[in-house]
Amino acid sequence: MQAKALPGFRDFYPEDLALRSHIFATWRAVAACYGFEEYDGPPLEALELYTQKSGEEIVGQLYHFRDKGDREVALRPEMTPTLARMVGARAQALRKPIRWFAIPQVFRYERQQRGRLREHFQLNMDIIGEPSAAADAEVIAAAVDVLRAFGLGSTEVRVRLSDRRVLAAALGRAGVSDGELDGVLAALDKLDRSREYAVELIGRALGGDAGRVDGVMALVASLDVPRELLATAEAAPLNDCIDRLGAMGLGGFVDVDFRIVRGLAYYTGIVFELFDAGRALRAICGGGRYDQLLRQVSGVDLPCVGFGMGDVVLAELLKDSAFERSAPRRLDAFLVAVSGDDERAVLGLAHALRDRGVAVEYALRSGSVRRQLELAAARGAPRAVILGPDERASGMAVVRDLAGGSEARVPLTSVEQGRFD
Amino acid sequence: MQAKALPGFRDFYPEDLALRSHIFATWRAVAACYGFEEYDGPPLEALELYTQKSGEEIVGQLYHFRDKGDREVALRPEMTPTLARMVGARAQALRKPIRWFAIPQVFRYERQQRGRLREHFQLNMDIIGEPSAAADAEVIAAAVDVLRAFGLGSTEVRVRLSDRRVLAAALGRAGVSDGELDGVLAALDKLDRSREYAVELIGRALGGDAGRVDGVMALVASLDVPRELLATAEAAPLNDCIDRLGAMGLGGFVDVDFRIVRGLAYYTGIVFELFDAGRALRAICGGGRYDQLLRQVSGVDLPCVGFGMGDVVLAELLKDSAFERSAPRRLDAFLVAVSGDDERAVLGLAHALRDRGVAVEYALRSGSVRRQLELAAARGAPRAVILGPDERASGMAVVRDLAGGSEARVPLTSVEQGRFD
């Protein structure tokens, strides 16, 4: 007997699913306001879609296997390769810029630590076909507005914003060659977790050249004051992006932080992460510009910028929110049959009301009126509609307010139309 | 380069996803009217959840593999085992009857024929904890009402309704023993596809006893006139179910058809399928009572009845519906900057409108007003809001009707609140 879900996988009981639906609905509402269209792809893809281009870190964490048709396949660990594949297949026909979003469930086989999950849902928003920082600002604004839609302000969440091009140029001036750059960036991405480990990785990337390692670490130390790098020529797109976020009234959410690198190798420009202001949780959201990936996956040369926002950290952040405290009401009325002879009338009324979009239930098992009223209260119905022989003879129903206990006689013709008083 | 999804898997481009969303929204609306709560489980489960109890036919069609933690796992081929597991784990705490629905994506590795898919989405509705035919009638009514919500009537879709208990008793009278019953029922399930093959299977199930095979086939021939079996004692729940569907005004959808068996071994009572009236497509929906499964999976003894309705046959049926003809409108307005100096004002206005839930876009690249209006039309916006230096100076905006071509000057304070005339 199998009692539990696999480790790292979640069961969504109705109370859990209500929160998930609330998150999805908010994601969809903000995406719609930004003119984004929803798409989706398969949760299972050819393994090579991920192994070819996505960097080694992901490959070791895939759920992959050989299917009965002898194909190497994998559960999607992220949505971007699917997006690149789908856009690539119709690149000619799709009008640019493409503004698409999706809410895929994604899967990673991570060694479980501190309740870390192996699946989560992720809002993905991407703009494809526009290289300017206007697109970057647009997706960052959307990410911030999602959090604002959940009631979070700039004292609760922060955008950490950087541009790999600015950091790459600075690293170049510090003596890092083009060939060494990816290794150094990957190392800098580990700085937050362990400075020692990052230094070791930088040493490895620079062939053990202690002088240049010192140069890179001096640059890293200077990143606390970003003003200098913001004045470099390479920072023009980043400054444009910041200016646009300011014009949208979102400047107060943004901190420039050149230590943000983002682990994935495919980012090519502006990168960003959203965090809770207290930094108690992992990143809420991460994204950036990836102008080469589409060409690598599909052979079509189109610039892209986008982000992914997971449901798990977000739910953590919303734990004490108003939604969590107030369960949504499910039922409009519970119908009660006084005797067995009234059951057919209850069925007819139930169906008439449901046809009008009114949510109703009735007892599936015959029982006393008291028993049925108890069930009505247990189901959270605000009122009971009671049908007995007398009521049916006079064309009336008794409507009982289950919170207050008051009762009123209402014509059946009104009740049938969903008017209960 | 990977251009296509795996065979049998679908990419949902925005126009495809719009139809899927329409189907899901309708499913959810009807389920809500019936007081059902949504749940979900993991798409990946322990293999034994399926191999132990679900009948051999499913097992050979699973996507299954050994994960990195050496667990045998499988993509879910159906939702019912997960439902049984989840309910079993909280059987004490959950108030009965449980009325739950889910919309899982399910996966089967079937040999591909005539474009048959290897994944689809499936509405599952189940009532758990109520053994009477009232529950069966309730879920059948919900299935019919889903199709009615899509605009389909009794001339377009039909319910084929049976009860395994009635058929089993009749087969018993025809000489089939309890031990032979499952084999004969599985054979009868193939009758629609090939009579010859079904006869061969019945022969096998009855140990080649030609006399009893003839008896079973005589019974099969008599099933065309169900009146006789409806008068047997075993038909009491079925008659109650039919009576209740009649009281709900849905009697006109129902055909009693004792040839409906349903392939899955776990059904124990009333079974039903919904078909297009012309029988041009596969079943739209199938379900029934499965009173033993929960005990087998979780050790908790609770009666269940439910159905699954896939999105693929349904979408086929809706192909020419009104929804397909009218694409939903996405944008409320497209904002146009006359000069580069107006771009920041456009950004501010865009953000003010989005904050009110108004869906707006603007050009991410600077360009002539004509170019921006072309883009606005291409994105399907009903109107353009044009901001130039003169407008800004006078606190006005030009609102252009993109269908008619007429223009009006509207105070910016109105436009900011989403009032465009």
Boltz contact constraints between the chains, C-beta under 6 A:
constraints:
  - contact:
      token1: [A, 1]
      token2: [B, 298]
      max_distance: 6.0
  - contact:
      token1: [A, 1]
      token2: [B, 299]
      max_distance: 6.0
  - contact:
      token1: [A, 2]
      token2: [B, 46]
      max_distance: 6.0
  - contact:
      token1: [A, 2]
      token2: [B, 48]
      max_distance: 6.0
  - contact:
      token1: [A, 2]
      token2: [B, 49]
      max_distance: 6.0
  - contact:
      token1: [A, 2]
      token2: [B, 85]
      max_distance: 6.0
  - contact:
      token1: [A, 3]
      token2: [B, 89]
      max_distance: 6.0
  - contact:
      token1: [A, 5]
      token2: [B, 42]
      max_distance: 6.0
  - contact:
      token1: [A, 9]
      token2: [B, 42]
      max_distance: 6.0
  - contact:
      token1: [A, 11]
      token2: [B, 41]
      max_distance: 6.0
  - contact:
      token1: [A, 11]
      token2: [B, 86]
      max_distance: 6.0
  - contact:
      token1: [A, 12]
      token2: [B, 39]
      max_distance: 6.0
  - contact:
      token1: [A, 12]
      token2: [B, 40]
      max_distance: 6.0
  - contact:
      token1: [A, 13]
      token2: [B, 39]
      max_distance: 6.0
  - contact:
      token1: [A, 14]
      token2: [B, 37]
      max_distance: 6.0
  - contact:
      token1: [A, 14]
      token2: [B, 39]
      max_distance: 6.0
  - contact:
      token1: [A, 17]
      token2: [B, 38]
      max_distance: 6.0
  - contact:
      token1: [A, 17]
      token2: [B, 39]
      max_distance: 6.0
  - contact:
      token1: [A, 17]
      token2: [B, 40]
      max_distance: 6.0
  - contact:
      token1: [A, 32]
      token2: [B, 359]
      max_distance: 6.0
  - contact:
      token1: [A, 33]
      token2: [B, 354]
      max_distance: 6.0
  - contact:
      token1: [A, 33]
      token2: [B, 359]
      max_distance: 6.0
  - contact:
      token1: [A, 35]
      token2: [B, 331]
      max_distance: 6.0
  - contact:
      token1: [A, 35]
      token2: [B, 359]
      max_distance: 6.0
  - contact:
      token1: [A, 35]
      token2: [B, 361]
      max_distance: 6.0
  - contact:
      token1: [A, 37]
      token2: [B, 14]
      max_distance: 6.0
  - contact:
      token1: [A, 38]
      token2: [B, 17]
      max_distance: 6.0
  - contact:
      token1: [A, 39]
      token2: [B, 12]
      max_distance: 6.0
  - contact:
      token1: [A, 39]
      token2: [B, 13]
      max_distance: 6.0
  - contact:
      token1: [A, 39]
      token2: [B, 14]
      max_distance: 6.0
  - contact:
      token1: [A, 39]
      token2: [B, 17]
      max_distance: 6.0
  - contact:
      token1: [A, 40]
      token2: [B, 12]
      max_distance: 6.0
  - contact:
      token1: [A, 40]
      token2: [B, 17]
      max_distance: 6.0
  - contact:
      token1: [A, 41]
      token2: [B, 11]
      max_distance: 6.0
  - contact:
      token1: [A, 42]
      token2: [B, 5]
      max_distance: 6.0
  - contact:
      token1: [A, 42]
      token2: [B, 9]
      max_distance: 6.0
  - contact:
      token1: [A, 46]
      token2: [B, 2]
      max_distance: 6.0
  - contact:
      token1: [A, 48]
      token2: [B, 2]
      max_distance: 6.0
  - contact:
      token1: [A, 49]
      token2: [B, 2]
      max_distance: 6.0
  - contact:
      token1: [A, 65]
      token2: [B, 65]
      max_distance: 6.0
  - contact:
      token1: [A, 68]
      token2: [B, 109]
      max_distance: 6.0
  - contact:
      token1: [A, 85]
      token2: [B, 2]
      max_distance: 6.0
  - contact:
      token1: [A, 86]
      token2: [B, 11]
      max_distance: 6.0
  - contact:
      token1: [A, 89]
      token2: [B, 3]
      max_distance: 6.0
  - contact:
      token1: [A, 95]
      token2: [B, 378]
      max_distance: 6.0
  - contact:
      token1: [A, 97]
      token2: [B, 364]
      max_distance: 6.0
  - contact:
      token1: [A, 109]
      token2: [B, 68]
      max_distance: 6.0
  - contact:
      token1: [A, 130]
      token2: [B, 364]
      max_distance: 6.0
  - contact:
      token1: [A, 134]
      token2: [B, 364]
      max_distance: 6.0
  - contact:
      token1: [A, 135]
      token2: [B, 364]
      max_distance: 6.0
  - contact:
      token1: [A, 244]
      token2: [B, 347]
      max_distance: 6.0
  - contact:
      token1: [A, 247]
      token2: [B, 344]
      max_distance: 6.0
  - contact:
      token1: [A, 247]
      token2: [B, 347]
      max_distance: 6.0
  - contact:
      token1: [A, 247]
      token2: [B, 348]
      max_distance: 6.0
  - contact:
      token1: [A, 248]
      token2: [B, 347]
      max_distance: 6.0
  - contact:
      token1: [A, 248]
      token2: [B, 351]
      max_distance: 6.0
  - contact:
      token1: [A, 249]
      token2: [B, 351]
      max_distance: 6.0
  - contact:
      token1: [A, 298]
      token2: [B, 1]
      max_distance: 6.0
  - contact:
      token1: [A, 299]
      token2: [B, 1]
      max_distance: 6.0
  - contact:
      token1: [A, 331]
      token2: [B, 35]
      max_distance: 6.0
  - contact:
      token1: [A, 344]
      token2: [B, 247]
      max_distance: 6.0
  - contact:
      token1: [A, 347]
      token2: [B, 244]
      max_distance: 6.0
  - contact:
      token1: [A, 347]
      token2: [B, 247]
      max_distance: 6.0
  - contact:
      token1: [A, 347]
      token2: [B, 248]
      max_distance: 6.0
  - contact:
      token1: [A, 348]
      token2: [B, 247]
      max_distance: 6.0
  - contact:
      token1: [A, 351]
      token2: [B, 248]
      max_distance: 6.0
  - contact:
      token1: [A, 351]
      token2: [B, 249]
      max_distance: 6.0
  - contact:
      token1: [A, 354]
      token2: [B, 33]
      max_distance: 6.0
  - contact:
      token1: [A, 359]
      token2: [B, 32]
      max_distance: 6.0
  - contact:
      token1: [A, 359]
      token2: [B, 33]
      max_distance: 6.0
  - contact:
      token1: [A, 359]
      token2: [B, 35]
      max_distance: 6.0
  - contact:
      token1: [A, 361]
      token2: [B, 35]
      max_distance: 6.0
  - contact:
      token1: [A, 364]
      token2: [B, 97]
      max_distance: 6.0
  - contact:
      token1: [A, 364]
      token2: [B, 130]
      max_distance: 6.0
  - contact:
      token1: [A, 364]
      token2: [B, 134]
      max_distance: 6.0
  - contact:
      token1: [A, 364]
      token2: [B, 135]
      max_distance: 6.0
  - contact:
      token1: [A, 378]
      token2: [B, 95]
      max_distance: 6.0
